[in-house]
């Protein structure tokens, strides 16, 4: 991730939020977009696929 640009001396800025954690929407995507049920998602998790 790039840093804040430009760096100003009086107001240097900072990164406030880097976005959602990797994988935080996996269950939602699998359920809503692919139609997987909770059992199928659990099977994938137990198998180490996700």
N, CA, C and O atoms as a Maestro MAE file, in Angstrom:
{
 s_m_m2io_version
 :::
 2.0.0
}

f_m_ct {
 s_m_title
 :::
 protein
 m_atom[200] {
  # First column is atom index #
  i_m_mmod_type
  r_m_x_coord
  r_m_y_coord
  r_m_z_coord
  i_m_residue_number
  s_m_chain_name
  s_m_pdb_residue_name
  s_m_pdb_atom_name
  i_m_atomic_number
  :::
  1 25 0.849 -1.162 0.000 1 A "UNK " " N  " 7
  2 3 0.000 0.000 0.000 1 A "UNK " " CA " 6
  3 2 0.897 1.229 0.000 1 A "UNK " " C  " 6
  4 15 1.821 1.312 0.809 1 A "UNK " " O  " 8
  5 25 0.648 2.173 -0.880 2 A "UNK " " N  " 7
  6 3 1.450 3.390 -0.892 2 A "UNK " " CA " 6
  7 2 1.156 4.254 0.329 2 A "UNK " " C  " 6
  8 15 0.067 4.211 0.901 2 A "UNK " " O  " 8
  9 25 2.136 5.019 0.700 3 A "UNK " " N  " 7
  10 3 1.977 5.929 1.826 3 A "UNK " " CA " 6
  11 2 1.277 7.198 1.370 3 A "UNK " " C  " 6
  12 15 0.961 7.355 0.191 3 A "UNK " " O  " 8
  13 25 1.039 8.098 2.307 4 A "UNK " " N  " 7
  14 3 0.377 9.365 2.012 4 A "UNK " " CA " 6
  15 2 1.300 10.223 1.149 4 A "UNK " " C  " 6
  16 15 2.488 10.352 1.445 4 A "UNK " " O  " 8
  17 25 0.763 10.799 0.098 5 A "UNK " " N  " 7
  18 3 1.533 11.669 -0.781 5 A "UNK " " CA " 6
  19 2 0.688 12.867 -1.136 5 A "UNK " " C  " 6
  20 15 -0.497 12.674 -1.411 5 A "UNK " " O  " 8
  21 25 1.179 14.061 -1.156 6 A "UNK " " N  " 7
  22 3 2.517 14.469 -0.747 6 A "UNK " " CA " 6
  23 2 2.611 14.609 0.773 6 A "UNK " " C  " 6
  24 15 1.599 14.735 1.462 6 A "UNK " " O  " 8
  25 25 3.838 14.584 1.275 7 A "UNK " " N  " 7
  26 3 4.057 14.787 2.711 7 A "UNK " " CA " 6
  27 2 4.234 16.275 2.945 7 A "UNK " " C  " 6
  28 15 5.222 16.870 2.515 7 A "UNK " " O  " 8
  29 25 3.277 16.866 3.626 8 A "UNK " " N  " 7
  30 3 3.332 18.294 3.917 8 A "UNK " " CA " 6
  31 2 3.872 18.495 5.325 8 A "UNK " " C  " 6
  32 15 3.542 17.725 6.226 8 A "UNK " " O  " 8
  33 25 4.696 19.513 5.528 9 A "UNK " " N  " 7
  34 3 5.344 19.708 6.826 9 A "UNK " " CA " 6
  35 2 4.345 20.075 7.920 9 A "UNK " " C  " 6
  36 15 4.494 19.607 9.049 9 A "UNK " " O  " 8
  37 25 3.356 20.875 7.635 10 A "UNK " " N  " 7
  38 3 2.391 21.285 8.666 10 A "UNK " " CA " 6
  39 2 1.295 20.247 8.889 10 A "UNK " " C  " 6
  40 15 0.829 20.067 10.014 10 A "UNK " " O  " 8
  41 25 0.895 19.584 7.854 11 A "UNK " " N  " 7
  42 3 -0.153 18.564 7.940 11 A "UNK " " CA " 6
  43 2 0.309 17.322 7.187 11 A "UNK " " C  " 6
  44 15 -0.103 17.104 6.048 11 A "UNK " " O  " 8
  45 25 1.170 16.495 7.817 12 A "UNK " " N  " 7
  46 3 1.770 15.378 7.090 12 A "UNK " " CA " 6
  47 2 0.797 14.287 6.654 12 A "UNK " " C  " 6
  48 15 1.095 13.546 5.718 12 A "UNK " " O  " 8
  49 25 -0.359 14.170 7.308 13 A "UNK " " N  " 7
  50 3 -1.330 13.147 6.922 13 A "UNK " " CA " 6
  51 2 -0.949 11.777 7.441 13 A "UNK " " C  " 6
  52 15 0.176 11.555 7.888 13 A "UNK " " O  " 8
  53 25 -1.895 10.870 7.376 14 A "UNK " " N  " 7
  54 3 -1.659 9.493 7.800 14 A "UNK " " CA " 6
  55 2 -2.713 8.594 7.182 14 A "UNK " " C  " 6
  56 15 -3.743 9.062 6.696 14 A "UNK " " O  " 8
  57 25 -2.447 7.310 7.206 15 A "UNK " " N  " 7
  58 3 -3.410 6.333 6.708 15 A "UNK " " CA " 6
  59 2 -4.352 6.018 7.858 15 A "UNK " " C  " 6
  60 15 -3.920 5.501 8.889 15 A "UNK " " O  " 8
  61 25 -5.624 6.320 7.693 16 A "UNK " " N  " 7
  62 3 -6.604 6.127 8.764 16 A "UNK " " CA " 6
  63 2 -7.194 4.725 8.763 16 A "UNK " " C  " 6
  64 15 -7.497 4.173 9.821 16 A "UNK " " O  " 8
  65 25 -7.356 4.153 7.584 17 A "UNK " " N  " 7
  66 3 -7.994 2.839 7.472 17 A "UNK " " CA " 6
  67 2 -7.428 2.138 6.255 17 A "UNK " " C  " 6
  68 15 -7.407 2.710 5.165 17 A "UNK " " O  " 8
  69 25 -6.977 0.928 6.421 18 A "UNK " " N  " 7
  70 3 -6.368 0.202 5.308 18 A "UNK " " CA " 6
  71 2 -7.354 -0.696 4.567 18 A "UNK " " C  " 6
  72 15 -6.984 -1.400 3.627 18 A "UNK " " O  " 8
  73 25 -8.600 -0.664 5.000 19 A "UNK " " N  " 7
  74 3 -9.611 -1.482 4.341 19 A "UNK " " CA " 6
  75 2 -9.941 -2.704 5.176 19 A "UNK " " C  " 6
  76 15 -9.350 -2.915 6.235 19 A "UNK " " O  " 8
  77 25 -10.885 -3.513 4.705 20 A "UNK " " N  " 7
  78 3 -11.277 -4.704 5.470 20 A "UNK " " CA " 6
  79 2 -10.172 -5.747 5.486 20 A "UNK " " C  " 6
  80 15 -9.330 -5.792 4.589 20 A "UNK " " O  " 8
  81 25 -10.184 -6.571 6.501 21 A "UNK " " N  " 7
  82 3 -9.217 -7.652 6.613 21 A "UNK " " CA " 6
  83 2 -9.396 -8.636 5.455 21 A "UNK " " C  " 6
  84 15 -10.510 -8.861 4.983 21 A "UNK " " O  " 8
  85 25 -8.314 -9.199 5.020 22 A "UNK " " N  " 7
  86 3 -8.354 -10.179 3.941 22 A "UNK " " CA " 6
  87 2 -9.249 -11.351 4.339 22 A "UNK " " C  " 6
  88 15 -9.054 -11.960 5.391 22 A "UNK " " O  " 8
  89 25 -10.213 -11.658 3.507 23 A "UNK " " N  " 7
  90 3 -11.112 -12.776 3.763 23 A "UNK " " CA " 6
  91 2 -12.328 -12.441 4.603 23 A "UNK " " C  " 6
  92 15 -13.134 -13.322 4.898 23 A "UNK " " O  " 8
  93 25 -12.477 -11.170 4.997 24 A "UNK " " N  " 7
  94 3 -13.592 -10.830 5.878 24 A "UNK " " CA " 6
  95 2 -14.956 -10.944 5.193 24 A "UNK " " C  " 6
  96 15 -15.976 -11.020 5.877 24 A "UNK " " O  " 8
  97 25 -14.993 -10.957 3.881 25 A "UNK " " N  " 7
  98 3 -16.257 -11.059 3.153 25 A "UNK " " CA " 6
  99 2 -16.434 -12.403 2.448 25 A "UNK " " C  " 6
  100 15 -17.362 -12.574 1.658 25 A "UNK " " O  " 8
  101 25 -15.556 -13.343 2.728 26 A "UNK " " N  " 7
  102 3 -15.591 -14.629 2.028 26 A "UNK " " CA " 6
  103 2 -16.929 -15.336 2.188 26 A "UNK " " C  " 6
  104 15 -17.518 -15.780 1.203 26 A "UNK " " O  " 8
  105 25 -17.414 -15.445 3.430 27 A "UNK " " N  " 7
  106 3 -18.696 -16.133 3.656 27 A "UNK " " CA " 6
  107 2 -19.827 -15.442 2.910 27 A "UNK " " C  " 6
  108 15 -20.675 -16.100 2.308 27 A "UNK " " O  " 8
  109 25 -19.838 -14.125 2.950 28 A "UNK " " N  " 7
  110 3 -20.893 -13.357 2.282 28 A "UNK " " CA " 6
  111 2 -20.855 -13.580 0.771 28 A "UNK " " C  " 6
  112 15 -21.900 -13.774 0.149 28 A "UNK " " O  " 8
  113 25 -19.675 -13.556 0.182 29 A "UNK " " N  " 7
  114 3 -19.543 -13.758 -1.259 29 A "UNK " " CA " 6
  115 2 -19.976 -15.166 -1.644 29 A "UNK " " C  " 6
  116 15 -20.720 -15.345 -2.609 29 A "UNK " " O  " 8
  117 25 -19.517 -16.168 -0.895 30 A "UNK " " N  " 7
  118 3 -19.882 -17.543 -1.219 30 A "UNK " " CA " 6
  119 2 -21.386 -17.771 -1.098 30 A "UNK " " C  " 6
  120 15 -21.976 -18.474 -1.917 30 A "UNK " " O  " 8
  121 25 -21.998 -17.185 -0.092 31 A "UNK " " N  " 7
  122 3 -23.437 -17.372 0.113 31 A "UNK " " CA " 6
  123 2 -24.260 -16.575 -0.892 31 A "UNK " " C  " 6
  124 15 -25.157 -17.117 -1.538 31 A "UNK " " O  " 8
  125 25 -23.949 -15.271 -1.021 32 A "UNK " " N  " 7
  126 3 -24.784 -14.396 -1.850 32 A "UNK " " CA " 6
  127 2 -24.543 -14.562 -3.348 32 A "UNK " " C  " 6
  128 15 -25.486 -14.557 -4.139 32 A "UNK " " O  " 8
  129 25 -23.291 -14.708 -3.729 33 A "UNK " " N  " 7
  130 3 -22.992 -14.739 -5.162 33 A "UNK " " CA " 6
  131 2 -22.973 -16.152 -5.734 33 A "UNK " " C  " 6
  132 15 -23.326 -16.363 -6.894 33 A "UNK " " O  " 8
  133 25 -22.561 -17.114 -4.921 34 A "UNK " " N  " 7
  134 3 -22.457 -18.484 -5.432 34 A "UNK " " CA " 6
  135 2 -23.552 -19.399 -4.909 34 A "UNK " " C  " 6
  136 15 -23.696 -20.531 -5.371 34 A "UNK " " O  " 8
  137 25 -24.329 -18.904 -3.940 35 A "UNK " " N  " 7
  138 3 -25.440 -19.688 -3.423 35 A "UNK " " CA " 6
  139 2 -25.057 -20.819 -2.497 35 A "UNK " " C  " 6
  140 15 -25.855 -21.732 -2.282 35 A "UNK " " O  " 8
  141 25 -23.847 -20.783 -1.937 36 A "UNK " " N  " 7
  142 3 -23.429 -21.844 -1.014 36 A "UNK " " CA " 6
  143 2 -24.164 -21.701 0.310 36 A "UNK " " C  " 6
  144 15 -24.378 -20.588 0.791 36 A "UNK " " O  " 8
  145 25 -24.548 -22.822 0.895 37 A "UNK " " N  " 7
  146 3 -25.178 -22.775 2.212 37 A "UNK " " CA " 6
  147 2 -24.097 -22.886 3.292 37 A "UNK " " C  " 6
  148 15 -22.926 -23.112 2.986 37 A "UNK " " O  " 8
  149 25 -24.498 -22.727 4.550 38 A "UNK " " N  " 7
  150 3 -23.546 -22.732 5.665 38 A "UNK " " CA " 6
  151 2 -22.784 -24.050 5.755 38 A "UNK " " C  " 6
  152 15 -21.604 -24.057 6.105 38 A "UNK " " O  " 8
  153 25 -23.438 -25.156 5.446 39 A "UNK " " N  " 7
  154 3 -22.786 -26.466 5.511 39 A "UNK " " CA " 6
  155 2 -21.675 -26.576 4.462 39 A "UNK " " C  " 6
  156 15 -20.595 -27.088 4.755 39 A "UNK " " O  " 8
  157 25 -21.935 -26.102 3.255 40 A "UNK " " N  " 7
  158 3 -20.931 -26.142 2.188 40 A "UNK " " CA " 6
  159 2 -19.740 -25.260 2.543 40 A "UNK " " C  " 6
  160 15 -18.594 -25.649 2.319 40 A "UNK " " O  " 8
  161 25 -19.999 -24.075 3.095 41 A "UNK " " N  " 7
  162 3 -18.927 -23.167 3.492 41 A "UNK " " CA " 6
  163 2 -18.102 -23.801 4.612 41 A "UNK " " C  " 6
  164 15 -16.874 -23.717 4.601 41 A "UNK " " O  " 8
  165 25 -18.768 -24.429 5.570 42 A "UNK " " N  " 7
  166 3 -18.062 -25.097 6.673 42 A "UNK " " CA " 6
  167 2 -17.190 -26.231 6.140 42 A "UNK " " C  " 6
  168 15 -16.075 -26.429 6.622 42 A "UNK " " O  " 8
  169 25 -17.682 -26.969 5.159 43 A "UNK " " N  " 7
  170 3 -16.905 -28.053 4.553 43 A "UNK " " CA " 6
  171 2 -15.642 -27.500 3.897 43 A "UNK " " C  " 6
  172 15 -14.562 -28.075 4.041 43 A "UNK " " O  " 8
  173 25 -15.774 -26.394 3.183 44 A "UNK " " N  " 7
  174 3 -14.612 -25.779 2.540 44 A "UNK " " CA " 6
  175 2 -13.593 -25.294 3.578 44 A "UNK " " C  " 6
  176 15 -12.386 -25.447 3.389 44 A "UNK " " O  " 8
  177 25 -14.086 -24.711 4.670 45 A "UNK " " N  " 7
  178 3 -13.199 -24.249 5.737 45 A "UNK " " CA " 6
  179 2 -12.484 -25.422 6.387 45 A "UNK " " C  " 6
  180 15 -11.276 -25.358 6.613 45 A "UNK " " O  " 8
  181 25 -13.207 -26.490 6.691 46 A "UNK " " N  " 7
  182 3 -12.608 -27.658 7.321 46 A "UNK " " CA " 6
  183 2 -11.567 -28.333 6.433 46 A "UNK " " C  " 6
  184 15 -10.605 -28.919 6.929 46 A "UNK " " O  " 8
  185 25 -11.763 -28.248 5.135 47 A "UNK " " N  " 7
  186 3 -10.817 -28.837 4.186 47 A "UNK " " CA " 6
  187 2 -9.618 -27.934 3.939 47 A "UNK " " C  " 6
  188 15 -8.665 -28.341 3.274 47 A "UNK " " O  " 8
  189 25 -9.653 -26.703 4.471 48 A "UNK " " N  " 7
  190 3 -8.554 -25.768 4.285 48 A "UNK " " CA " 6
  191 2 -8.563 -25.052 2.965 48 A "UNK " " C  " 6
  192 15 -7.575 -24.425 2.582 48 A "UNK " " O  " 8
  193 25 -9.683 -25.140 2.258 49 A "UNK " " N  " 7
  194 3 -9.798 -24.475 0.965 49 A "UNK " " CA " 6
  195 2 -9.927 -22.968 1.146 49 A "UNK " " C  " 6
  196 15 -9.365 -22.184 0.382 49 A "UNK " " O  " 8
  197 25 -10.667 -22.585 2.156 50 A "UNK " " N  " 7
  198 3 -10.830 -21.164 2.468 50 A "UNK " " CA " 6
  199 2 -10.457 -20.907 3.911 50 A "UNK " " C  " 6
  200 15 -10.526 -19.768 4.373 50 A "UNK " " O  " 8
  :::
 }
 m_bond[199] {
  # First column is bond index #
  i_m_from
  i_m_to
  i_m_order
  :::
  1 1 2 1
  2 2 3 1
  3 3 4 2
  4 3 5 1
  5 5 6 1
  6 6 7 1
  7 7 8 2
  8 7 9 1
  9 9 10 1
  10 10 11 1
  11 11 12 2
  12 11 13 1
  13 13 14 1
  14 14 15 1
  15 15 16 2
  16 15 17 1
  17 17 18 1
  18 18 19 1
  19 19 20 2
  20 19 21 1
  21 21 22 1
  22 22 23 1
  23 23 24 2
  24 23 25 1
  25 25 26 1
  26 26 27 1
  27 27 28 2
  28 27 29 1
  29 29 30 1
  30 30 31 1
  31 31 32 2
  32 31 33 1
  33 33 34 1
  34 34 35 1
  35 35 36 2
  36 35 37 1
  37 37 38 1
  38 38 39 1
  39 39 40 2
  40 39 41 1
  41 41 42 1
  42 42 43 1
  43 43 44 2
  44 43 45 1
  45 45 46 1
  46 46 47 1
  47 47 48 2
  48 47 49 1
  49 49 50 1
  50 50 51 1
  51 51 52 2
  52 51 53 1
  53 53 54 1
  54 54 55 1
  55 55 56 2
  56 55 57 1
  57 57 58 1
  58 58 59 1
  59 59 60 2
  60 59 61 1
  61 61 62 1
  62 62 63 1
  63 63 64 2
  64 63 65 1
  65 65 66 1
  66 66 67 1
  67 67 68 2
  68 67 69 1
  69 69 70 1
  70 70 71 1
  71 71 72 2
  72 71 73 1
  73 73 74 1
  74 74 75 1
  75 75 76 2
  76 75 77 1
  77 77 78 1
  78 78 79 1
  79 79 80 2
  80 79 81 1
  81 81 82 1
  82 82 83 1
  83 83 84 2
  84 83 85 1
  85 85 86 1
  86 86 87 1
  87 87 88 2
  88 87 89 1
  89 89 90 1
  90 90 91 1
  91 91 92 2
  92 91 93 1
  93 93 94 1
  94 94 95 1
  95 95 96 2
  96 95 97 1
  97 97 98 1
  98 98 99 1
  99 99 100 2
  100 99 101 1
  101 101 102 1
  102 102 103 1
  103 103 104 2
  104 103 105 1
  105 105 106 1
  106 106 107 1
  107 107 108 2
  108 107 109 1
  109 109 110 1
  110 110 111 1
  111 111 112 2
  112 111 113 1
  113 113 114 1
  114 114 115 1
  115 115 116 2
  116 115 117 1
  117 117 118 1
  118 118 119 1
  119 119 120 2
  120 119 121 1
  121 121 122 1
  122 122 123 1
  123 123 124 2
  124 123 125 1
  125 125 126 1
  126 126 127 1
  127 127 128 2
  128 127 129 1
  129 129 130 1
  130 130 131 1
  131 131 132 2
  132 131 133 1
  133 133 134 1
  134 134 135 1
  135 135 136 2
  136 135 137 1
  137 137 138 1
  138 138 139 1
  139 139 140 2
  140 139 141 1
  141 141 142 1
  142 142 143 1
  143 143 144 2
  144 143 145 1
  145 145 146 1
  146 146 147 1
  147 147 148 2
  148 147 149 1
  149 149 150 1
  150 150 151 1
  151 151 152 2
  152 151 153 1
  153 153 154 1
  154 154 155 1
  155 155 156 2
  156 155 157 1
  157 157 158 1
  158 158 159 1
  159 159 160 2
  160 159 161 1
  161 161 162 1
  162 162 163 1
  163 163 164 2
  164 163 165 1
  165 165 166 1
  166 166 167 1
  167 167 168 2
  168 167 169 1
  169 169 170 1
  170 170 171 1
  171 171 172 2
  172 171 173 1
  173 173 174 1
  174 174 175 1
  175 175 176 2
  176 175 177 1
  177 177 178 1
  178 178 179 1
  179 179 180 2
  180 179 181 1
  181 181 182 1
  182 182 183 1
  183 183 184 2
  184 183 185 1
  185 185 186 1
  186 186 187 1
  187 187 188 2
  188 187 189 1
  189 189 190 1
  190 190 191 1
  191 191 192 2
  192 191 193 1
  193 193 194 1
  194 194 195 1
  195 195 196 2
  196 195 197 1
  197 197 198 1
  198 198 199 1
  199 199 200 2
  :::
 }
}
